[in-house]
Amino acid sequence: VFDDVDELLMGHLAQHAGIALRNADVYRETILASDRANALLHTIQSLAQDLGVQSVVLTITMHASELVQADRCTVFLVDQVNEQLFSISTDSTKEIRIPKTVGIAGECATTGLTIEIADAYESPLFNQDFDKSTGYKTKSILAVPIKDDVAGAALGVIQMINKIEFDGEIGVFNADDVQVLETFARFIGPKVTKASLLTGEKRAEKTETEASAAFHGFARDSEDSAGKNRPRKSLAPESVTAIMEGAEDGEEDE
């Protein structure tokens, strides 16, 4: 049987085990805070420049997952004209487009609400085709809208996939993750707005330049054509008027 000495030893062991667990929790929180601070710092440094939409999407995608320890991150922006969501692949930098109302990202962009899912396969919004085609296993998802700080409309969506716990296992996103990512989304909202405006201005300038070039080219061709067919003596204004009046009189006689 166990005696008092055994009980005393187990008491000391339990006390030390509790201290070790507490230290592990503190260490984990310190690592998480450090990762989040570094990710935020890198994002701020990258977004300090006047970047285009694609560069902004790639920058957010590369750093945002470190804020909440997600395995994967996708940033979708809203294309209001075509009613679509588009993103940039970090592997090929190719543009990916989906209908605005499809899936979890579409629901987040349409409603403007944060969506937190513990098990993706239990959600009717989740499309399993991607997992089936790639062999990837999606479990937890966190989707947060990026909003215009003036109008409040959704400019895009940050979608996190599979929370990575401290031991490497796949977990679920918690309230702290939601708060951090929503704060981050509010921070980058003006950056996304500015990038969209810059892209729009560049497109407008390009269209205006092309239109101006086409107009001047057309005017130059018209002048050249007129120069070739122009008579040696030009008609005076009163002669033109007389010809027009004569043509009208001829039509009336008929």
HELIX and SHEET records of a PDB file:
HELIX    1   1 ASP A    4  LEU A   47  1                                  44    
HELIX    2   2 VAL A   53  VAL A   68  1                                  16    
HELIX    3   3 GLY A  103  THR A  111  1                                   9    
HELIX    4   4 ALA A  120  GLU A  122  5                                   3    
HELIX    5   5 ASP A  129  THR A  134  1                                   6    
HELIX    6   6 ALA A  175  ASN A  229  1                                  55    
HELIX    7   7 PRO A  237  ASP A  253  1                                  17    
SHEET    1   A 6 GLU A  95  PRO A  99  0                                        
SHEET    2   A 6 GLN A  84  ILE A  88 -1                                        
SHEET    3   A 6 ALA A  70  ASP A  79 -1                                        
SHEET    4   A 6 ALA A 154  ILE A 164 -1                                        
SHEET    5   A 6 ILE A 141  LYS A 147 -1                                        
SHEET    6   A 6 ILE A 115  ILE A 117 -1                                        
SHEET    1   B 5 GLU A  95  PRO A  99  0                                        
SHEET    2   B 5 GLN A  84  ILE A  88 -1                                        
SHEET    3   B 5 ALA A  70  ASP A  79 -1                                        
SHEET    4   B 5 ALA A 154  ILE A 164 -1                                        
SHEET    5   B 5 ILE A 170  GLY A 171 -1                                        
END                                                                             
